[in-house]
Amino acid sequence: MPATIREQYKVLDQYHSQRSKIKVICAGAGVTGLYLAYSMEKRMTDYELTIYEKNPEIGGTWYENSYPGCACDVPSHNYTYTFRPNPRFSTYYASSAELLQYFKDFRDEFGLGRYIQCNSKIVRAEYNEDEGTWKIDVAKPDGSIVSDWCHVFVNNAGILNNLKWPDIPGRENFKGKVVHSAAWDESITWDKKRVGLIGTGSSAIQITPKVQQGADQLTIFIRSATWLAPQLGGLVSLDADPAQEGDTEVNRFLLRGAHPYTFTEEDKKLFEERPEILLQLRKKMELLLCNHVDTFRMGTDMHDQVETFLRRGMLAKLEGQEELQKKLIPNFPSGCRRLTPGEGYLESLGKGNVSHVYETIQEFTPKGMITADGKEHEFDLIICATGFDVAFTPFVETIGRGVSIQEAWATEPRAYLGIAAHGFPNYFITVGPRSPWGNGSIIPAIEINTDYIITLLDKMQRQNIKSIEVKKQAADDFCEHVDEWHKGSVWGQSCRSWYKQNRDAQSKPLLWCGMSPSYYKTMCDIRFEDYDYEYKNPNRFAYFGNGKIKADLLPGKERLEAITTYIRSEESPWKIE
């Protein structure tokens, strides 16, 4: 077979590492998409970014979820970008409306709206191997499909964005009102009404205390057990302080945070005038959220102590209600499903206008629902707090090198570090499969993932790279390590959880192997060797160019300073552009 004839190599007439223009398309203008726009603007030049958002407004989950009681399940002050605190949060756990406003303010402060096209849903993405580009199809409200293209496609659509109705036939037959928690109708009232609530997950736990107050009768259909925790990021006592600092100003805030707490104007003024107090509070909250990996390791004293504490707390709040104790307190390890703070939930279950049904729902009827025992339950309003079809495999039809990601990941999503997929060049996911979704606060992971992606984009620009693709062996090795680690974690034990895509209880948890700081450490040390690179030029060193550097284009004194950065009076970092 004749050898491939390579064209005569010619030196490019450009300066060393001259950046090529790169075009990026992002799916989703939630927390992650906004940070991508912000960080690209801070760190990159010679780029074009378009963010397509399916909703009429930015904000992602905080736009979509507005049900009664909807709030973050980590402290407000730790659900911000790490560099932009908000001293004016009104409560320890911010409402969805307050969080949405925070992200709108971030968009407006940095002028990020110019990158965003709302009411634009990416429905298909296909990679062109010859060009090293993606063709992106975008659905518009009028039903038309508009095509765009990019060098790099970043899927920031998230994993909890496709609501899941209960698999119960006849929903259209009900003559009253049916609403899903993730598509709340603001016109709904429940005062003096008979309300049915399906679900015992985090949304149902937040909804119940609100609806119980005002409903004539609230009937909760309990399908599964769940561990209820105190408010996360608060201190139940000074003895629980991981830093053992005693009675400090910060610890007094944390003690109040063990229960619902509204910040006073004096609190907010203190945070504004003494930002070091707010910073220390945020640091302490963060440590409490990801305090120790042994909390989530089977057979450790720490895990056993936590589970005993949670069990005693639930038993105390359900005292005298043996049936509820049997149905609600799990027989699987604490933490196997996401721990949910449930202040007021268990207390609401014992109120006189609340009843509980444990029988399986068979079908909707014009008047309500029929359960397996043949009983018909009549309602004016039915709330389905049944969560999401978890999108660890993206919903966007995404076709890489001859295969769709839906086919490639049909049995198991196999992302590398939760960020890249073999067979899909120039494609990145932020906090995808096996990311730290249950291992601490998620926003630092979002920032670090995005900064990782931007580092790779910068490399592509400077080194004339046409495509970058994670190696199959690297992805396989990563998944093997994570899966083996989880054999000893609480997440890997037998329970149904969205960490396992709500599949079989024995399925693998698609979570990071440790607490979130170990993930951050991993992502800050990029293993460039885990990627294959395809270059625009047959010679990978063509980006060296014609012998000049960017500094050579500057006038006299500026050129002097830009070139001689390595000549210093003392040891300090230096760089030549």
C-alpha positions as CSV (number, residue, x, y, z in Angstrom):
1,M,0.0,0.0,0.0
2,P,1.6,3.3,-1.0
3,A,2.5,5.7,1.7
4,T,0.4,8.9,2.2
5,I,2.1,11.8,0.4
6,R,2.3,14.8,2.7
7,E,2.2,18.3,1.2
8,Q,5.3,20.4,1.4
9,Y,5.3,22.1,4.8
10,K,5.3,25.9,4.8
11,V,5.8,28.2,7.8
12,L,2.7,30.2,8.6
13,D,3.1,33.9,8.4
14,Q,1.9,34.7,11.9
15,Y,3.4,35.4,15.2
16,H,3.9,32.6,17.8
17,S,0.6,31.4,19.3
18,Q,-1.5,33.9,17.3
19,R,-5.1,33.2,18.4
20,S,-7.5,32.0,15.8
21,K,-11.1,33.1,16.1
22,I,-13.3,30.5,17.8
23,K,-17.1,30.3,17.7
24,V,-18.9,28.7,20.7
25,I,-22.5,27.8,21.2
26,C,-24.0,27.1,24.6
27,A,-27.3,25.4,25.5
28,G,-28.9,27.1,28.5
29,A,-28.7,30.5,30.2
30,G,-29.0,29.3,33.8
31,V,-26.4,29.5,36.5
32,T,-23.8,27.8,34.3
33,G,-24.5,29.5,31.0
34,L,-24.2,32.9,32.7
35,Y,-20.9,32.0,34.2
36,L,-19.6,30.8,30.9
37,A,-20.4,34.2,29.3
38,Y,-18.8,36.0,32.2
39,S,-15.6,33.9,32.3
40,M,-15.1,33.9,28.5
41,E,-15.3,37.7,28.5
42,K,-12.7,37.9,31.3
43,R,-10.2,35.4,30.0
44,M,-10.6,35.2,26.2
45,T,-10.2,37.3,23.0
46,D,-11.1,36.6,19.4
47,Y,-14.3,34.6,20.2
48,E,-18.0,34.6,19.4
49,L,-20.5,33.2,21.9
50,T,-24.2,32.5,21.5
51,I,-26.3,31.1,24.3
52,Y,-29.6,29.6,23.3
53,E,-32.1,29.5,26.1
54,K,-35.4,27.5,25.7
55,N,-37.3,29.7,28.2
56,P,-38.5,33.3,27.9
57,E,-36.2,34.3,30.7
58,I,-32.7,33.3,32.0
59,G,-32.3,31.5,35.3
60,G,-32.8,27.8,34.5
61,T,-34.2,25.9,37.5
62,W,-34.9,29.1,39.4
63,Y,-37.1,30.4,36.5
64,E,-38.9,27.0,36.1
65,N,-39.5,26.2,39.7
66,S,-41.8,28.6,41.6
67,Y,-44.1,26.3,43.6
68,P,-45.1,27.2,47.1
69,G,-42.1,27.0,49.4
70,C,-39.6,26.5,46.6
71,A,-36.1,27.4,47.9
72,C,-32.5,26.3,47.7
73,D,-31.5,23.3,49.9
74,V,-28.1,24.8,50.8
75,P,-27.6,28.1,52.6
76,S,-28.3,31.2,50.5
77,H,-24.8,32.6,51.1
78,N,-23.3,29.4,49.5
79,Y,-25.5,29.4,46.5
80,T,-23.8,32.4,44.8
81,Y,-20.9,32.7,42.5
82,T,-17.9,32.2,44.8
83,F,-16.5,35.7,44.0
84,R,-19.8,37.6,44.3
85,P,-21.5,37.3,47.7
86,N,-24.9,38.9,48.4
87,P,-25.1,40.4,51.8
88,R,-28.7,41.3,51.3
89,F,-30.2,37.8,51.2
90,S,-33.4,37.8,53.3
91,T,-33.3,34.3,54.6
92,Y,-30.9,31.5,55.5
93,Y,-32.4,29.4,52.6
94,A,-33.3,31.8,49.8
95,S,-36.5,31.4,47.8
96,S,-36.5,30.6,44.1
97,A,-37.6,34.2,43.4
98,E,-34.8,35.7,45.3
99,L,-32.2,33.4,43.7
100,L,-33.6,34.2,40.2
101,Q,-33.2,37.9,41.0
102,Y,-29.6,37.3,42.0
103,F,-28.8,35.8,38.7
104,K,-30.7,38.4,36.7
105,D,-28.7,41.1,38.6
106,F,-25.5,39.2,37.7
107,R,-26.5,39.2,34.0
108,D,-27.3,42.9,34.1
109,E,-24.2,44.0,36.0
110,F,-21.9,42.5,33.5
111,G,-24.0,43.0,30.4
112,L,-24.2,39.3,29.6
113,G,-27.7,39.6,28.0
114,R,-26.1,40.4,24.6
115,Y,-24.9,36.8,24.3
116,I,-28.3,35.2,25.0
117,Q,-31.2,34.4,22.8
118,C,-34.3,33.3,24.8
119,N,-37.3,31.3,23.5
120,S,-34.7,29.3,21.5
121,K,-34.4,25.6,22.2
122,I,-31.5,23.6,20.8
123,V,-33.0,20.4,19.5
124,R,-30.2,18.8,17.5
125,A,-26.4,19.0,17.2
126,E,-24.3,17.2,14.7
127,Y,-20.5,17.2,14.3
128,N,-18.8,17.6,10.9
129,E,-15.5,15.7,11.0
130,D,-14.2,17.4,7.8
131,E,-14.7,20.9,9.1
132,G,-14.2,20.3,12.8
133,T,-17.5,22.1,13.5
134,W,-21.0,21.5,14.9
135,K,-24.3,22.2,13.1
136,I,-26.8,23.3,15.7
137,D,-30.6,23.3,15.0
138,V,-32.6,25.7,17.1
139,A,-36.4,25.5,17.5
140,K,-38.2,28.9,17.7
141,P,-41.7,29.6,19.2
142,D,-43.4,29.7,15.8
143,G,-42.3,26.1,15.1
144,S,-39.5,27.0,12.7
145,I,-36.0,25.5,12.9
146,V,-33.0,27.8,12.6
147,S,-29.5,26.4,11.9
148,D,-26.3,27.8,13.3
149,W,-22.8,26.4,13.6
150,C,-19.8,26.5,16.0
151,H,-16.4,25.1,16.6
152,V,-17.3,24.1,20.1
153,F,-20.6,23.1,21.6
154,V,-21.1,23.4,25.4
155,N,-24.1,21.7,26.8
156,N,-25.1,23.7,29.9
157,A,-28.8,22.7,29.8
158,G,-28.4,20.9,33.2
159,I,-29.8,17.5,34.3
160,L,-33.0,18.6,36.2
161,N,-34.9,20.4,33.5
162,N,-37.4,17.9,32.0
163,L,-40.3,17.5,34.3
164,K,-41.6,14.0,34.8
165,W,-45.4,13.4,35.2
166,P,-46.4,10.4,37.3
167,D,-46.8,7.2,35.3
168,I,-50.5,7.0,36.0
169,P,-53.1,6.8,33.2
170,G,-56.1,9.1,32.7
171,R,-54.7,12.4,33.9
172,E,-56.6,14.2,31.2
173,N,-59.9,12.8,32.7
174,F,-59.6,14.7,35.9
175,K,-62.1,17.7,35.9
176,G,-60.3,19.7,38.6
177,K,-56.8,21.2,38.3
178,V,-53.6,19.2,37.9
179,V,-50.3,20.9,38.2
180,H,-46.7,19.8,38.3
181,S,-44.3,21.3,40.8
182,A,-41.9,22.2,38.1
183,A,-44.5,24.0,36.0
184,W,-46.4,25.8,38.7
185,D,-49.4,27.9,37.7
186,E,-49.2,31.2,39.7
187,S,-53.0,31.6,39.5
188,I,-53.6,28.5,41.6
189,T,-55.0,28.8,45.1
190,W,-55.6,25.9,47.6
191,D,-57.5,27.7,50.3
192,K,-60.6,25.7,51.4
193,K,-59.9,23.1,48.8
194,R,-59.4,19.3,48.8
195,V,-55.8,18.8,47.6
196,G,-54.0,15.6,46.6
197,L,-50.2,15.7,46.7
198,I,-48.2,12.9,44.9
199,G,-44.6,12.5,46.1
200,T,-42.3,12.7,49.1
201,G,-39.1,14.1,47.4
202,S,-37.6,17.5,48.0
203,S,-40.3,19.5,46.2
204,A,-43.1,17.7,48.1
205,I,-41.3,18.3,51.3
206,Q,-41.2,22.1,50.6
207,I,-44.7,22.3,49.3
208,T,-46.5,20.4,52.1
209,P,-46.1,22.9,55.0
210,K,-47.3,25.7,52.7
211,V,-50.4,23.9,51.3
212,Q,-51.3,22.4,54.6
213,Q,-51.9,25.9,55.8
214,G,-55.1,26.9,54.1
215,A,-56.2,23.7,52.4
216,D,-59.5,22.2,53.7
217,Q,-58.0,18.7,53.3
218,L,-54.5,17.7,52.2
219,T,-54.0,14.0,51.2
220,I,-50.4,12.9,50.6
221,F,-49.7,9.9,48.5
222,I,-46.5,8.4,50.0
223,R,-44.6,6.3,47.6
224,S,-41.2,6.0,49.2
225,A,-39.2,6.7,52.3
226,T,-36.7,9.5,52.7
227,W,-34.3,10.7,55.2
228,L,-35.1,14.2,56.6
229,A,-32.2,16.3,57.8
230,P,-31.8,19.5,59.8
231,Q,-31.1,22.5,57.7
232,L,-27.8,21.9,55.9
233,G,-25.0,24.4,56.6
234,G,-26.2,25.2,60.1
235,L,-24.9,24.1,63.5
236,V,-27.1,22.0,65.8
237,S,-24.7,22.8,68.7
238,L,-21.2,24.3,69.2
239,D,-19.9,20.8,69.7
240,A,-20.8,20.1,66.1
241,D,-18.4,22.9,64.9
242,P,-15.8,21.2,62.7
243,A,-13.3,23.9,63.5
244,Q,-14.1,23.9,67.3
245,E,-14.0,27.7,67.5
246,G,-16.5,28.1,70.4
247,D,-18.9,31.0,70.8
248,T,-18.0,33.3,67.9
249,E,-20.1,35.8,66.0
250,V,-20.1,33.5,63.0
251,N,-21.0,30.4,65.0
252,R,-24.0,32.3,66.5
253,F,-25.3,32.8,62.9
254,L,-24.7,29.1,62.2
255,L,-26.6,28.1,65.3
256,R,-29.6,30.1,64.2
257,G,-29.3,28.5,60.8
258,A,-30.1,25.1,62.2
259,H,-33.8,26.2,61.9
260,P,-35.5,28.6,59.5
261,Y,-34.0,32.0,60.0
262,T,-34.8,35.4,58.5
263,F,-31.8,37.8,58.4
264,T,-32.5,41.1,60.2
265,E,-31.6,44.5,58.8
266,E,-28.9,44.6,61.4
267,D,-27.5,41.3,60.1
268,K,-27.5,42.6,56.5
269,K,-25.8,45.8,57.6
270,L,-23.2,43.8,59.4
271,F,-22.4,41.7,56.3
272,E,-22.1,44.9,54.2
273,E,-20.0,46.8,56.6
274,R,-17.8,43.9,57.7
275,P,-17.4,41.7,54.6
276,E,-14.8,39.6,56.5
277,I,-17.6,38.3,58.7
278,L,-19.7,37.3,55.7
279,L,-16.6,35.7,54.2
280,Q,-15.9,33.6,57.3
281,L,-19.6,32.6,57.5
282,R,-19.5,31.4,53.9
283,K,-16.3,29.5,54.5
284,K,-17.8,27.8,57.6
285,M,-21.1,27.0,55.8
286,E,-19.0,25.4,53.0
287,L,-17.1,23.2,55.4
288,L,-20.3,22.1,57.0
289,L,-21.7,21.1,53.6
290,C,-18.7,19.0,52.6
291,N,-17.3,18.3,56.1
292,H,-16.1,14.8,55.9
293,V,-16.2,12.0,53.4
294,D,-16.7,9.4,56.2
295,T,-20.3,10.7,56.6
296,F,-21.0,9.0,53.3
297,R,-18.8,5.8,53.7
298,M,-20.4,2.6,54.9
299,G,-19.3,1.2,58.2
300,T,-17.7,4.3,59.6
301,D,-18.4,5.7,63.0
302,M,-19.3,9.1,61.5
303,H,-21.9,7.6,59.2
304,D,-23.5,5.5,61.9
305,Q,-23.6,8.6,64.2
306,V,-25.3,10.7,61.6
307,E,-27.9,8.0,60.7
308,T,-28.7,7.5,64.4
309,F,-29.1,11.3,64.8
310,L,-31.4,11.5,61.8
311,R,-33.5,8.5,62.9
312,R,-34.0,9.8,66.4
313,G,-35.0,13.2,65.0
314,M,-37.6,11.6,62.7
315,L,-39.0,9.3,65.4
316,A,-39.4,12.2,67.8
317,K,-41.3,14.3,65.3
318,L,-43.5,11.4,64.3
319,E,-44.1,10.2,67.9
320,G,-47.3,8.3,68.2
321,Q,-47.7,7.9,64.4
322,E,-46.4,4.3,63.9
323,E,-47.7,3.9,60.4
324,L,-45.9,7.0,59.2
325,Q,-42.7,5.9,61.0
326,K,-42.8,2.6,59.1
327,K,-43.5,4.2,55.8
328,L,-41.3,7.3,55.9
329,I,-38.1,6.3,57.8
330,P,-35.9,4.4,55.3
331,N,-34.3,1.0,55.7
332,F,-31.5,2.1,53.3
333,P,-28.5,4.1,54.6
334,S,-28.8,7.8,55.2
335,G,-27.4,9.7,52.3
336,C,-28.1,7.0,49.7
337,R,-30.8,9.4,48.4
338,R,-30.2,13.1,48.6
339,L,-30.5,14.3,52.2
340,T,-33.3,16.9,52.3
341,P,-33.7,19.5,54.9
342,G,-37.4,19.2,56.0
343,E,-38.1,21.8,58.6
344,G,-41.9,21.8,59.2
345,Y,-42.6,18.8,56.9
346,L,-43.0,16.0,59.5
347,E,-44.9,18.3,61.8
348,S,-47.3,19.1,59.0
349,L,-48.0,15.4,58.5
350,G,-49.6,15.2,61.9
351,K,-52.0,18.1,61.4
352,G,-55.7,17.4,61.6
353,N,-56.4,18.4,57.9
354,V,-53.7,16.0,56.6
355,S,-54.2,12.4,55.7
356,H,-51.8,9.8,54.2
357,V,-52.3,7.2,51.5
358,Y,-49.9,4.4,51.0
359,E,-51.7,2.4,48.3
360,T,-50.5,2.6,44.7
361,I,-52.5,5.0,42.5
362,Q,-54.1,3.1,39.7
363,E,-55.6,5.9,37.6
364,F,-57.0,9.4,37.5
365,T,-60.7,9.8,37.4
366,P,-63.0,12.8,36.7
367,K,-63.3,13.3,40.4
368,G,-59.8,12.4,41.6
369,M,-57.8,9.2,41.7
370,I,-58.4,5.5,42.4
371,T,-55.9,3.5,44.4
372,A,-55.1,-0.2,44.3
373,D,-57.6,-1.0,47.1
374,G,-60.4,0.3,44.9
375,K,-61.0,3.5,46.8
376,E,-61.7,6.7,44.9
377,H,-60.1,9.9,46.4
378,E,-61.9,13.1,45.4
379,F,-60.0,16.4,45.0
380,D,-60.3,19.9,43.7
381,L,-56.6,20.2,43.0
382,I,-53.9,17.6,42.4
383,I,-50.2,18.5,42.8
384,C,-47.6,16.2,41.1
385,A,-44.3,16.7,42.9
386,T,-42.8,13.8,40.9
387,G,-39.5,15.3,39.9
388,F,-37.6,15.1,36.7
389,D,-36.6,12.7,34.0
390,V,-32.9,13.1,35.0
391,A,-30.9,14.0,31.9
392,F,-27.5,12.5,32.7
393,T,-27.8,11.5,29.0
394,P,-28.6,14.8,27.2
395,F,-32.1,15.4,25.7
396,V,-30.6,17.3,22.8
397,E,-30.1,14.9,19.9
398,T,-26.3,15.0,19.8
399,I,-24.4,13.2,17.0
400,G,-20.7,12.9,17.2
401,R,-18.4,10.6,15.1
402,G,-21.2,8.6,13.5
403,V,-23.2,7.9,16.7
404,S,-25.6,9.8,18.9
405,I,-24.8,10.3,22.5
406,Q,-28.2,8.8,23.2
407,E,-27.0,5.6,21.6
408,A,-23.5,5.7,23.1
409,W,-24.8,6.3,26.6
410,A,-28.0,4.2,26.3
411,T,-27.0,1.8,29.1
412,E,-24.7,4.1,31.0
413,P,-23.4,7.6,30.6
414,R,-19.6,7.5,30.5
415,A,-18.4,11.0,30.8
416,Y,-14.8,11.8,31.6
417,L,-14.7,13.8,34.8
418,G,-18.3,14.7,34.2
419,I,-17.2,17.1,31.4
420,A,-16.3,15.3,28.1
421,A,-17.4,12.3,26.1
422,H,-15.3,10.1,23.8
423,G,-16.6,10.1,20.3
424,F,-17.8,13.7,20.6
425,P,-15.0,16.1,19.7
426,N,-15.2,19.8,20.7
427,Y,-18.2,18.9,22.9
428,F,-18.3,19.7,26.6
429,I,-20.8,19.2,29.4
430,T,-20.7,21.2,32.7
431,V,-21.2,19.1,35.8
432,G,-22.4,16.0,33.9
433,P,-22.4,12.3,34.9
434,R,-20.1,11.5,37.9
435,S,-19.8,15.1,39.0
436,P,-20.3,16.2,42.7
437,W,-24.1,16.6,42.6
438,G,-24.6,15.2,46.1
439,N,-21.1,15.9,47.6
440,G,-21.4,19.6,48.5
441,S,-22.4,23.0,47.0
442,I,-22.6,22.7,43.2
443,I,-21.7,26.3,42.1
444,P,-17.9,26.0,42.8
445,A,-18.0,22.9,40.6
446,I,-19.8,24.9,37.9
447,E,-17.1,27.6,38.0
448,I,-14.2,25.2,38.0
449,N,-15.7,23.1,35.1
450,T,-16.2,26.3,33.1
451,D,-12.7,27.5,33.7
452,Y,-11.4,24.1,32.7
453,I,-13.3,24.3,29.4
454,I,-12.0,27.8,28.8
455,T,-8.4,26.7,29.3
456,L,-9.0,24.1,26.6
457,L,-10.6,26.7,24.3
458,D,-7.6,28.9,24.8
459,K,-5.3,26.0,23.9
460,M,-7.3,25.4,20.7
461,Q,-7.0,29.0,19.7
462,R,-3.2,29.3,20.4
463,Q,-2.1,26.0,18.9
464,N,-4.2,25.8,15.8
465,I,-6.2,22.8,17.0
466,K,-9.1,21.7,14.9
467,S,-10.6,19.2,17.4
468,I,-10.0,18.0,20.9
469,E,-11.5,14.7,22.1
470,V,-11.1,12.7,25.3
471,K,-9.4,9.3,24.9
472,K,-11.7,6.3,25.4
473,Q,-9.2,4.7,27.8
474,A,-9.1,7.9,29.9
475,A,-12.9,7.9,30.2
476,D,-13.0,4.2,30.9
477,D,-10.3,4.4,33.6
478,F,-12.1,7.3,35.3
479,C,-15.5,5.5,35.3
480,E,-13.9,2.3,36.6
481,H,-12.3,4.1,39.5
482,V,-15.5,6.0,40.5
483,D,-17.6,2.9,40.3
484,E,-15.2,0.8,42.4
485,W,-15.1,3.6,45.0
486,H,-18.8,3.7,45.3
487,K,-19.0,0.0,46.3
488,G,-18.1,1.3,49.8
489,S,-20.2,4.5,49.7
490,V,-23.7,5.1,50.9
491,W,-24.6,6.3,47.4
492,G,-23.7,2.9,46.0
493,Q,-26.1,1.0,48.3
494,S,-29.6,-0.2,47.4
495,C,-32.1,2.6,47.0
496,R,-33.9,4.4,44.2
497,S,-32.4,7.8,43.6
498,W,-32.0,10.5,40.9
499,Y,-28.3,10.0,41.4
500,K,-29.0,6.6,39.7
501,Q,-31.4,8.2,37.1
502,N,-34.3,6.8,39.2
503,R,-33.5,3.4,37.8
504,D,-33.1,0.1,39.6
505,A,-32.1,0.4,43.2
506,Q,-28.9,-1.5,42.4
507,S,-27.8,0.9,39.6
508,K,-24.5,2.8,39.8
509,P,-24.7,6.2,41.3
510,L,-23.4,8.8,38.8
511,L,-21.7,10.9,41.4
512,W,-18.1,11.9,42.2
513,C,-16.0,9.6,44.3
514,G,-15.5,11.8,47.4
515,M,-16.5,15.2,48.7
516,S,-16.5,18.2,46.4
517,P,-13.1,19.7,47.4
518,S,-11.4,16.6,46.0
519,Y,-13.2,17.1,42.7
520,Y,-12.0,20.8,42.7
521,K,-8.4,19.6,43.2
522,T,-8.8,17.2,40.4
523,M,-10.2,19.7,37.9
524,C,-7.6,22.3,38.7
525,D,-4.8,20.0,37.4
526,I,-5.8,19.4,33.8
527,R,-4.5,16.2,32.3
528,F,-3.9,17.3,28.7
529,E,-2.5,13.9,28.0
530,D,-6.0,12.4,28.3
531,Y,-7.0,14.1,25.1
532,D,-6.4,13.4,21.4
533,Y,-5.8,16.5,19.2
534,E,-6.3,17.1,15.5
535,Y,-4.5,20.1,14.1
536,K,-5.5,22.4,11.4
537,N,-2.1,22.1,9.9
538,P,-0.3,18.8,9.2
539,N,2.6,20.0,11.4
540,R,1.5,20.4,15.0
541,F,4.1,23.0,15.6
542,A,2.9,25.3,12.8
543,Y,1.6,27.7,15.5
544,F,5.3,28.7,16.2
545,G,4.8,30.9,13.2
546,N,7.4,33.1,11.6
547,G,9.6,33.7,14.6
548,K,7.9,36.7,16.0
549,I,5.9,37.0,19.2
550,K,2.9,39.2,19.9
551,A,5.1,41.6,21.8
552,D,7.1,42.3,18.6
553,L,4.1,44.2,17.3
554,L,4.2,46.8,20.1
555,P,5.9,50.2,20.0
556,G,9.2,50.9,21.7
557,K,8.8,51.0,25.5
558,E,5.8,48.7,25.5
559,R,7.7,46.2,23.5
560,L,10.7,46.4,25.9
561,E,8.5,45.7,28.9
562,A,6.5,42.9,27.2
563,I,9.5,41.0,26.0
564,T,11.7,41.2,29.1
565,T,9.2,40.1,31.7
566,Y,11.6,37.3,32.8
567,I,14.2,39.9,33.9
568,R,13.3,40.6,37.5
569,S,14.5,42.0,40.8
570,E,13.1,39.1,42.7
571,E,11.5,35.7,42.2
572,S,8.0,36.2,40.8
573,P,5.8,34.7,38.1
574,W,6.4,35.9,34.5
575,K,4.8,35.3,31.1
576,I,5.5,36.3,27.5
577,E,2.6,36.9,25.2
